[in-house]
């Protein structure tokens, strides 16, 4: 049985083994385990029962990750997306006064649209329409993005009303511990120690406990609580007048956030072909779409691929086994939600910083001496962390690419879809500005 599984997951071709994949799956889980506590707290502000939201978050992450691992065989973990959950709560439910059940109906419809356009091959067309230099910039931008998250979680970068951001207090015990963890991880990586990131995370976690720096907030959970959100979505209400724009936003943002994450993870893992194509792309997109539909059914906001999967890839993960392991750990977290918070931000922050720095290697593929390429790539690279959105970075990059090539008279007929997407992004930005 093990031999068959190794053939199915292509261990020999990928140069991996069970130990490496399991360690990678654990590493990915540890870097994104915060979602088990953060997502329910955000959804609870919209009126979603906290215990049910916790169970739904864990179950949706487990289902999506395991599905991705089995059918697409990629080390990409899924969970309810940050940013989209905030839009769900603070814009749709609180600002627009729409019941959370109706908002879940909108999430469900966006997932169904994903399934339809994936089956029709449209998502694949979109992926192929974007120049590979922009994807290289997206991967680098996501590296900066997750490094910024790491710096913030470590307390190295803090908000400042005068300069927007500033250097944090490195004498803070948690910040100093995060820096020590980063040094440890890099040292282990230099010595090519397998599971260097995981070893670093666990070491910092143990040290934080010894120093009394960890105070996990208790969280409710359990499958029994799921009845409060399971199948409570209001699809008919979501189809009502004025609400289709909400469905569109869920669909639009998730589409480009997911495509950006997909490219970043596969490039970091070395799984993109020489012609810049991604093997089994339809299966990846199918898993993501089904994950969103399932998440809405059980009671959580849009499920999407997580950039934290790059931490598992950096730990050696190359196959779907890593995603399955992450999914199983999310499944276990349903009953252990109160204990998920034992891993402090100071432990996962250095992992994000290290992975972010490694992801910048992709920008070497960009032709920086060509302004038609360099300017769109630069905008993509910097706007992802500056606007805290992968979709915004891709949007600015595509608009700049289309505008500059139009002005230079270098439009190619086969790139028509890129110009359509640029126009849609421009409309979206103008619409948001008008709102």
C-alpha positions in Angstrom: 0.0 0.0 0.0 2.8 2.4 0.9 4.6 1.7 -2.3 1.4 2.4 -4.3 1.0 5.7 -2.4 4.6 6.7 -3.1 4.0 6.1 -6.8 0.7 8.1 -6.8 2.3 11.0 -5.1 5.4 10.7 -7.2 7.9 10.6 -4.4 10.8 9.4 -6.6 10.3 12.1 -9.2 10.0 14.9 -6.6 12.8 13.6 -4.5 10.9 13.4 -1.3 9.9 10.9 1.4 7.3 10.4 4.1 9.3 12.0 6.9 9.9 15.2 4.8 6.2 15.4 3.7 4.9 14.9 7.2 7.3 17.5 8.6 6.3 19.9 5.9 2.6 19.4 6.6 3.1 20.0 10.3 5.1 23.2 9.5 2.4 24.6 7.2 -0.2 23.8 9.9 1.8 25.6 12.6 2.2 28.7 10.5 -1.5 29.0 9.7 -3.0 27.6 12.9 -3.8 31.1 14.0 -6.8 31.0 11.7 -8.5 28.6 14.1 -8.7 31.4 16.6 -8.7 34.5 14.4 -11.4 33.6 11.8 -14.1 32.7 14.4 -13.5 35.9 16.3 -14.0 37.9 13.1 -17.1 36.0 12.0 -18.5 36.3 15.6 -18.6 40.0 15.2 -21.1 39.5 12.4 -23.3 37.4 14.7 -22.0 33.9 13.7 -22.0 31.7 16.9 -18.4 31.5 18.0 -18.3 27.8 18.8 -19.9 26.9 15.5 -17.6 29.3 13.6 -14.6 27.6 15.2 -15.8 24.1 14.2 -16.6 25.3 10.7 -13.2 26.9 10.3 -11.4 23.7 11.3 -13.7 21.5 9.2 -13.5 23.7 6.1 -9.7 23.9 6.3 -9.4 20.2 6.8 -11.7 19.3 3.9 -10.1 21.8 1.5 -6.5 20.8 2.4 -7.1 17.1 2.2 -9.0 17.4 -1.1 -6.2 19.5 -2.6 -3.7 16.9 -1.5 -5.6 13.9 -2.8 -6.9 15.1 -6.2 -4.3 17.8 -7.1 -1.3 16.3 -5.2 0.2 19.7 -4.4 1.5 20.8 -0.9 -1.0 23.6 -0.8 -3.2 24.0 2.4 -6.5 25.8 2.3 -8.5 27.6 5.0 -11.0 30.5 5.3 -9.1 33.5 3.8 -8.0 36.5 5.7 -9.2 39.7 4.2 -12.3 38.0 2.7 -13.5 37.2 6.2 -13.0 40.8 7.2 -15.0 41.9 4.1 -17.7 39.3 5.0 -18.1 40.7 8.6 -17.2 44.4 8.5 -18.5 45.4 5.1 -21.3 43.0 4.2 -22.8 42.2 7.6 -22.0 45.3 9.7 -21.8 48.1 7.2 -24.5 46.9 4.8 -26.6 45.3 7.5 -26.9 42.0 5.7 -27.6 38.9 7.9 -24.6 36.5 8.1 -26.8 33.7 6.6 -27.3 35.8 3.5 -23.6 36.6 3.3 -22.9 32.8 3.5 -25.3 32.4 0.6 -23.2 34.9 -1.4 -20.0 33.0 -0.6 -21.7 29.8 -1.7 -22.7 31.4 -5.1 -19.2 32.7 -5.7 -17.9 29.1 -5.1 -20.4 27.8 -7.6 -19.3 30.4 -10.2 -15.7 29.2 -9.6 -16.8 25.6 -10.3 -18.5 26.6 -13.5 -15.7 28.7 -14.9 -13.1 26.1 -13.9 -15.1 23.4 -15.8 -15.3 25.8 -18.8 -11.6 26.3 -18.7 -11.9 30.1 -18.1 -9.8 30.2 -14.9 -7.1 28.3 -16.8 -7.2 30.8 -19.6 -6.8 33.6 -17.1 -3.8 32.0 -15.6 -2.2 31.5 -19.0 -3.0 35.1 -20.1 -0.8 36.7 -17.4 2.8 37.2 -18.4 5.3 35.1 -16.5 7.2 38.2 -15.4 4.2 39.4 -13.5 3.9 36.0 -11.8 7.5 36.3 -10.8 6.7 39.7 -9.3 3.6 38.2 -7.6 5.7 35.5 -6.0 8.3 38.1 -4.8 5.5 40.4 -3.7 3.9 37.7 -1.6 7.3 37.0 -0.1 7.4 40.7 1.0 3.8 40.4 2.1 4.3 37.4 4.4 7.7 38.8 5.6 5.8 41.9 6.6 3.3 39.8 8.5 6.2 38.1 10.2 7.8 41.4 11.2 4.5 42.6 12.6 3.8 39.5 14.5 7.4 39.6 15.9 6.9 43.2 17.0 9.8 44.4 14.8 7.5 46.6 12.7 4.8 48.6 14.5 2.3 51.3 13.4 3.3 55.0 13.7 1.0 57.9 13.2 3.8 60.1 11.9 5.7 57.7 9.6 3.1 55.0 9.0 5.4 52.3 10.3 8.4 52.3 12.6 10.8 49.9 14.3 9.4 48.1 17.3 11.1 47.6 20.7 13.7 44.9 20.2 14.1 44.7 24.0 10.6 43.3 24.2 11.1 39.6 25.2 8.8 38.3 22.5 10.5 40.3 19.8 14.0 39.3 21.0 12.8 35.6 21.1 11.5 35.9 17.5 14.9 37.3 16.3 16.7 34.4 18.1 14.3 32.0 16.4 15.1 33.6 13.0 18.9 33.2 13.6 18.3 29.5 14.7 16.2 28.7 11.6 18.7 30.3 9.2 21.6 28.5 10.8 19.8 25.2 10.5 18.9 26.0 6.8 22.6 26.8 6.1 23.5 23.4 7.5 20.7 21.8 5.4 19.0 20.3 8.4 15.7 18.8 7.4 12.7 20.4 9.2 14.7 23.5 10.1 11.7 25.7 10.2 9.6 23.2 12.3 12.5 22.8 14.7 12.8 26.6 15.0 9.1 27.0 15.6 9.0 24.3 18.3 12.1 25.6 20.0 10.8 29.1 20.2 7.4 27.8 21.4 9.1 25.8 24.2 11.2 28.8 25.2 8.2 31.1 25.3 6.4 28.7 27.6 9.4 28.5 29.9 9.6 32.3 30.1 5.8 32.6 30.7 5.3 34.6 27.4 2.4 32.4 26.1 -1.1 33.1 27.3 -3.5 31.4 24.8 -7.0 32.6 24.9 -9.5 29.8 25.4 -11.7 29.0 22.4 -14.8 26.9 22.1 -15.3 24.2 19.5 -16.6 20.7 18.9 -18.6 19.2 16.1 -21.8 19.3 18.2 -21.7 23.1 18.0 -21.7 23.0 14.1 -25.5 22.7 14.0 -25.8 26.5 14.5 -24.2 27.2 11.1 -24.5 24.0 9.1 -26.7 24.6 6.1 -27.9 27.9 7.5 -26.9 29.9 4.4 -29.6 31.9 2.6 -28.9 31.5 -1.1 -32.2 33.0 -2.2 -31.5 36.2 -0.2 -28.1 36.4 -1.8 -29.7 36.5 -5.2 -31.8 39.5 -4.2 -31.5 43.0 -5.7 -28.2 44.7 -5.0 -26.5 41.7 -3.5 -25.0 40.3 -6.7 -22.2 42.8 -6.4 -21.2 41.1 -3.1 -21.1 37.8 -4.9 -18.9 39.4 -7.5 -16.5 40.8 -4.9 -16.1 37.5 -3.2 -15.5 35.9 -6.6 -13.2 38.5 -7.9 -10.9 38.9 -4.9 -10.7 35.2 -4.3 -9.9 34.5 -7.9 -6.8 36.7 -8.0 -5.7 36.1 -4.4 -5.8 32.3 -5.2 -4.0 32.6 -8.5 -1.3 34.6 -6.9 -0.9 32.2 -4.0 -0.9 29.3 -6.4 1.9 30.7 -8.5 4.0 31.6 -5.4 3.8 28.2 -3.9 4.4 26.2 -7.1 7.3 28.5 -8.1 8.9 28.1 -4.6 8.5 24.3 -4.8 9.9 24.2 -8.3 6.8 22.6 -9.7 6.2 25.0 -12.6 7.2 23.6 -16.0 9.8 25.3 -18.3 7.0 26.8 -20.4 5.5 28.4 -17.2 2.6 26.0 -17.2 1.4 24.3 -14.0 0.6 20.6 -14.2 -2.8 19.5 -13.0 -4.0 23.1 -12.9 -7.7 22.2 -13.3 -7.5 19.9 -10.3 -6.0 22.6 -8.2 -8.7 25.1 -9.1 -11.4 22.5 -8.7 -10.2 21.8 -5.1 -10.3 25.5 -4.3 -13.8 26.0 -5.7 -15.2 22.9 -3.9 -13.5 24.1 -0.7 -15.4 27.4 -0.9 -18.7 25.7 -1.5 -18.1 23.3 1.4 -17.1 26.2 3.7 -20.3 28.1 3.0 -22.3 25.0 3.7 -20.7 24.4 7.1 -20.7 28.1 8.0 -17.6 30.0 7.2 -16.4 32.6 4.8 -14.5 32.0 1.5 -11.9 29.2 1.6 -8.8 29.8 -0.4 -5.2 28.6 -0.8 -2.8 29.9 1.9 0.5 31.6 1.2 1.7 30.0 4.5 2.0 26.8 2.5 5.3 28.2 1.3 6.6 27.5 4.9 5.9 23.8 4.3 7.5 23.9 0.9 10.6 25.5 2.4 10.6 22.6 4.9 10.8 20.2 1.9 7.2 19.6 1.1 6.6 18.7 -2.6 3.6 16.4 -2.8 0.0 16.3 -1.7 0.9 14.4 1.4 2.0 17.6 3.0 -1.4 19.2 2.4 -3.2 16.0 3.7 -1.1 16.1 6.9 -2.1 19.8 7.4 -5.7 18.9 6.8 -5.7 16.1 9.3 -4.2 18.4 11.9 -7.0 20.9 11.3 -9.4 18.1 11.7 -7.8 17.2 15.1 -8.0 20.9 16.0 -11.8 20.7 16.0 -11.6 19.1 19.5 -8.4 20.8 20.5 -9.2 24.4 19.6 -8.5 25.8 23.1 -4.9 24.5 22.7 -4.1 25.7 19.2 -3.0 29.0 20.7 0.0 27.4 22.4 2.1 28.4 19.4 2.8 32.1 19.9 3.3 34.6 17.1 6.9 34.9 18.1 7.4 31.3 17.0 5.8 31.5 13.6 7.0 35.1 12.8 10.6 34.0 12.0 9.3 31.2 9.8 7.3 33.8 7.7 10.3 36.1 7.5 12.7 33.4 6.4 10.3 32.0 3.8 9.5 35.6 2.5 13.2 36.3 2.0 13.7 33.0 0.0 10.7 33.8 -2.2 12.4 37.0 -3.5 14.6 34.8 -5.6 11.9 34.8 -8.3 12.4 38.5 -9.2 15.7 37.5 -10.9 13.4 36.3 -13.8 12.2 39.8 -14.4 13.8 41.9 -17.2 14.5 45.0 -15.1 16.2 46.8 -18.0 12.9 46.9 -20.0 10.5 49.6 -18.7 7.5 47.9 -20.3 8.2 44.9 -18.0 10.0 46.5 -15.0 7.3 49.1 -14.1 4.4 46.7 -14.0 6.5 44.1 -12.2 7.6 46.7 -9.7 4.1 47.9 -9.0 3.0 44.3 -8.5 5.9 43.6 -6.2 5.4 46.6 -3.9 1.6 47.0 -4.0 1.0 43.6 -2.6 2.6 44.4 0.8 1.7 48.1 0.7 -2.0 47.5 0.2 -2.1 44.2 2.2 -3.7 42.4 -0.8 -2.4 40.0 -3.4 -5.3 40.9 -5.7 -4.6 44.7 -5.5 -0.9 44.0 -6.5 -1.9 41.9 -9.4 -4.5 44.5 -10.5 -2.0 47.4 -10.5 0.5 45.2 -12.4 -1.9 44.2 -15.1 -3.3 47.7 -15.6 0.2 49.1 -15.9 1.2 46.3 -18.3 -1.8 46.9 -20.5 -1.5 50.7 -20.5 2.2 50.8 -21.2 2.0 48.3 -24.1 -1.0 50.2 -25.5 1.0 53.4 -25.5 4.1 51.7 -26.9 2.0 50.2 -29.7 3.1 46.7 -28.7 -0.4 45.1 -28.2 -0.6 41.4 -29.3 -3.9 39.9 -30.3 -3.3 36.7 -28.3 -3.1 38.9 -25.1 -6.7 40.1 -25.4 -7.8 38.5 -22.1 -5.1 40.4 -20.2 -6.5 43.7 -21.4 -10.0 42.5 -20.4 -8.8 41.7 -16.9 -6.9 45.0 -16.7 -10.2 46.8 -17.6 -12.1 44.9 -15.0 -9.5 45.7 -12.4 -9.6 49.4 -13.3 -13.4 49.3 -13.0 -13.1 47.7 -9.6 -10.6 50.3 -8.3 -12.8 53.1 -9.6 -15.9 51.5 -8.1 -14.2 51.1 -4.7 -13.0 54.7 -4.9 -16.5 55.9 -5.7 -17.9 54.0 -2.7 
